[in-house]
Amino acid sequence: MLTSPNSLKSRKELDAELGGAARAWLDEALAEAAHDAARTAAASAAPHPEAGPYASPPWELRFAAAGRHCGQENADSVRSLLLVEARASLPSLTRLYEQGTAAERRAVLLTLHLLDLGDTALPLVEDALRANDTRLVAAAVGPYAAEHLDAHAWRHAVLKCLFTEVPVTAVARLDDRARGDAELARMLDDFAAERTAAGRPVPEDLRTVLGHARALTAPTGEGGHPADPTAAPAAPAPTEES
């Protein structure tokens, strides 16, 4: 199942679903994350900040254990809450992503837009978009990518979704970013032509994205709708010589 940022559960929703032992574990985990955030803030405000005694704070161990204690169906949401409560820094996020399982990587990607990172976490998104794991690809094209990927990288992210059959509903702000993008329309036309020439069906999602991309730039077909990307080109008008 592909998880999106919109499907993450709130603390209130988790409390309603979790049993007593799991709620107690989550309380302790979030308290540890909040304590580490406060300690980090105090240390950074000191005239001569000192490194902590541990390379990784205790809440990062909780991050890895979330599924075991709160259920795999809640793991993304619990991990996201931990990252937000800890105000996770880029080094922490990078460590959790690089050392984590696919599920842990997905949780990092799903939470990026909730943290104050600017565009510094783009390398994590770019790495996920190179993966063949569709769950990572879907998580990588969320709100953070919509906000920070440049046009070239974003277009290729959309194509990656089409190649890997990740539903384009996973792409945050698709309508906004695709609308009137003539270069994206050209790339989609090329992709559709390649599929058609190979005798393979054109994904319906491609038509959806192409409709957005052509919305302000291309002539419309009958009824005011964008022309069908798989339709055969019109025959040239006859001339006196033909």
C-alpha positions as CSV (number, residue, x, y, z in Angstrom):
1,M,0.0,0.0,0.0
2,L,1.3,3.5,-0.9
3,T,1.2,6.0,2.0
4,S,0.7,9.7,1.4
5,P,1.3,12.6,3.7
6,N,-2.4,13.1,3.9
7,S,-2.9,9.6,5.3
8,L,-0.7,10.2,8.3
9,K,-2.7,10.0,11.6
10,S,-2.7,12.6,14.2
11,R,-1.8,12.0,17.8
12,K,-5.5,12.1,18.8
13,E,-6.3,9.5,16.1
14,L,-3.5,7.2,17.3
15,D,-4.6,7.5,20.9
16,A,-8.0,6.3,19.9
17,E,-6.6,3.3,18.1
18,L,-3.7,2.2,20.2
19,G,-4.0,-0.1,23.2
20,G,-2.8,1.0,26.7
21,A,0.8,-0.4,26.4
22,A,1.3,1.1,22.9
23,R,0.0,4.5,24.1
24,A,2.4,4.5,27.1
25,W,5.3,3.6,24.8
26,L,4.3,6.5,22.4
27,D,4.1,8.9,25.4
28,E,7.6,8.0,26.4
29,A,9.0,8.1,22.9
30,L,7.5,11.6,22.2
31,A,8.8,12.8,25.6
32,E,12.3,11.7,24.7
33,A,12.0,13.4,21.3
34,A,10.8,16.7,22.9
35,H,13.6,16.5,25.5
36,D,16.2,16.1,22.8
37,A,14.8,19.0,20.9
38,A,15.0,21.2,24.0
39,R,18.5,20.0,24.8
40,T,19.6,20.7,21.2
41,A,18.1,24.2,21.2
42,A,19.8,25.0,24.5
43,A,23.1,23.7,23.4
44,S,23.0,25.7,20.1
45,A,22.3,28.9,22.1
46,A,25.3,28.4,24.4
47,P,28.4,30.5,23.7
48,H,30.5,27.3,23.1
49,P,28.1,24.4,22.2
50,E,29.4,21.0,23.2
51,A,28.7,17.8,21.4
52,G,26.3,15.4,23.2
53,P,27.6,12.2,24.8
54,Y,25.7,10.0,22.3
55,A,26.1,10.0,18.5
56,S,22.3,9.2,18.2
57,P,19.7,10.4,20.7
58,P,17.4,7.7,22.3
59,W,14.4,8.7,20.3
60,E,16.1,7.5,17.1
61,L,16.0,4.0,18.6
62,R,12.3,4.5,19.2
63,F,11.9,5.6,15.5
64,A,13.2,2.2,14.4
65,A,11.0,0.3,16.9
66,A,7.7,2.1,16.1
67,G,6.2,-0.7,14.1
68,R,6.9,-3.3,16.7
69,H,5.3,-1.4,19.5
70,C,2.4,0.4,17.7
71,G,1.7,-1.8,14.8
72,Q,2.9,-1.6,11.2
73,E,-0.3,0.1,10.1
74,N,0.6,3.0,12.5
75,A,4.4,3.0,12.0
76,D,4.5,5.9,9.4
77,S,2.3,8.1,11.6
78,V,4.3,7.4,14.8
79,R,7.6,7.9,13.1
80,S,6.4,11.2,11.6
81,L,5.2,12.4,15.0
82,L,8.7,11.6,16.5
83,L,10.5,13.5,13.8
84,V,8.3,16.6,14.3
85,E,8.5,16.5,18.1
86,A,12.3,16.1,17.9
87,R,12.5,18.9,15.3
88,A,14.8,16.5,13.5
89,S,17.8,18.1,11.9
90,L,19.2,17.2,8.5
91,P,22.0,15.1,10.0
92,S,19.5,13.1,12.0
93,L,17.2,12.7,9.0
94,T,20.0,11.6,6.7
95,R,21.2,9.1,9.3
96,L,17.8,7.6,9.7
97,Y,17.2,7.5,6.0
98,E,20.6,6.0,5.0
99,Q,20.6,3.4,7.8
100,G,16.9,2.7,7.9
101,T,14.7,0.1,6.3
102,A,12.4,1.0,3.3
103,A,9.6,1.7,5.8
104,E,11.8,4.0,7.9
105,R,13.0,5.8,4.7
106,R,9.4,6.3,3.7
107,A,8.5,7.9,7.0
108,V,11.4,10.3,6.6
109,L,10.2,11.3,3.2
110,L,6.6,11.7,4.3
111,T,7.6,14.2,7.0
112,L,10.0,16.5,5.2
113,H,7.4,19.2,4.5
114,L,6.6,19.4,8.2
115,L,10.2,20.3,9.2
116,D,12.1,23.6,8.8
117,L,14.6,22.4,6.3
118,G,14.5,24.7,3.3
119,D,15.8,22.8,0.3
120,T,18.6,21.0,2.2
121,A,16.8,17.6,2.2
122,L,16.5,17.4,-1.6
123,P,19.3,14.8,-1.8
124,L,17.0,12.4,0.1
125,V,14.2,13.0,-2.3
126,E,16.5,12.6,-5.3
127,D,17.8,9.3,-3.9
128,A,14.3,8.0,-3.5
129,L,13.4,8.9,-7.0
130,R,16.3,6.7,-8.2
131,A,14.9,3.7,-6.4
132,N,12.7,1.0,-7.8
133,D,10.6,0.8,-4.7
134,T,7.3,2.3,-5.6
135,R,6.5,3.1,-2.0
136,L,9.6,5.4,-1.8
137,V,8.8,7.0,-5.2
138,A,5.3,7.8,-4.0
139,A,6.5,9.3,-0.7
140,A,9.2,11.3,-2.6
141,V,6.7,13.2,-4.8
142,G,4.8,14.7,-1.8
143,P,4.6,18.4,-0.7
144,Y,8.3,18.8,-0.1
145,A,9.1,17.8,-3.7
146,A,6.4,20.1,-5.0
147,E,7.8,23.0,-3.1
148,H,11.5,22.5,-3.7
149,L,12.3,20.4,-6.8
150,D,13.2,22.5,-9.8
151,A,11.2,22.2,-13.0
152,H,13.6,19.7,-14.7
153,A,13.8,17.4,-11.7
154,W,10.0,17.6,-11.1
155,R,9.1,16.7,-14.7
156,H,11.4,13.6,-14.4
157,A,9.7,12.7,-11.1
158,V,6.3,12.7,-12.8
159,L,7.7,10.5,-15.6
160,K,9.2,8.2,-12.9
161,C,5.7,7.7,-11.5
162,L,4.4,6.9,-15.0
163,F,7.2,4.4,-15.6
164,T,6.8,2.7,-12.3
165,E,3.0,2.8,-12.3
166,V,2.8,5.0,-9.2
167,P,-0.6,6.7,-9.3
168,V,-0.2,10.4,-10.1
169,T,-2.6,11.1,-7.3
170,A,0.5,10.7,-5.1
171,V,2.1,13.8,-6.8
172,A,1.5,16.8,-4.6
173,R,0.2,20.0,-6.4
174,L,0.1,18.2,-9.7
175,D,-2.4,20.5,-11.3
176,D,-0.5,23.6,-10.1
177,R,2.9,22.6,-11.2
178,A,1.9,20.8,-14.5
179,R,-0.5,23.5,-15.7
180,G,0.8,25.1,-18.9
181,D,4.1,23.3,-18.8
182,A,4.9,22.9,-22.5
183,E,8.1,21.0,-21.9
184,L,6.3,18.5,-19.8
185,A,3.7,18.1,-22.5
186,R,6.4,17.4,-25.0
187,M,8.0,14.8,-22.8
188,L,4.6,13.1,-22.3
189,D,3.8,13.2,-26.0
190,D,7.2,11.5,-26.7
191,F,6.5,8.9,-24.0
192,A,3.0,8.2,-25.4
193,A,4.4,7.9,-28.9
194,E,7.0,5.3,-27.7
195,R,4.4,3.3,-25.9
196,T,2.1,3.3,-29.0
197,A,4.9,2.4,-31.4
198,A,5.7,-0.6,-29.1
199,G,2.1,-1.7,-29.1
200,R,1.7,-1.0,-25.4
201,P,-1.2,0.9,-23.9
202,V,-0.8,4.5,-22.8
203,P,-1.5,4.9,-19.1
204,E,-4.6,6.8,-18.3
205,D,-2.6,8.8,-15.7
206,L,-0.5,10.1,-18.6
207,R,-3.7,11.6,-20.2
208,T,-4.5,13.2,-16.9
209,V,-1.1,14.9,-16.5
210,L,-1.1,15.9,-20.2
211,G,-4.5,17.5,-19.7
212,H,-3.0,19.7,-17.1
213,A,0.2,20.5,-19.1
214,R,-1.8,21.5,-22.1
215,A,-4.4,23.5,-20.3
216,L,-3.0,26.9,-21.1
217,T,-0.6,26.2,-24.0
218,A,-2.0,23.8,-26.5
219,P,-4.9,23.9,-29.0
220,T,-7.9,21.9,-27.9
221,G,-9.7,19.2,-29.6
222,E,-13.4,18.8,-30.1
223,G,-15.6,20.0,-27.2
224,G,-12.8,22.1,-25.8
225,H,-10.8,19.2,-24.5
226,P,-7.1,18.7,-25.0
227,A,-6.3,16.6,-28.0
228,D,-5.8,12.9,-27.5
229,P,-2.0,12.2,-27.0
230,T,-2.3,8.9,-28.8
231,A,-4.4,10.1,-31.7
232,A,-2.9,9.8,-35.1
233,P,-1.6,13.0,-36.6
234,A,-4.0,14.7,-39.0
235,A,-3.3,14.1,-42.7
236,P,-1.8,17.0,-44.6
237,A,-4.2,19.1,-46.7
238,P,-4.2,18.2,-50.4
239,T,-2.3,20.4,-52.8
240,E,-2.6,21.0,-56.4
241,E,0.3,18.6,-57.1
242,S,-1.2,15.7,-55.1
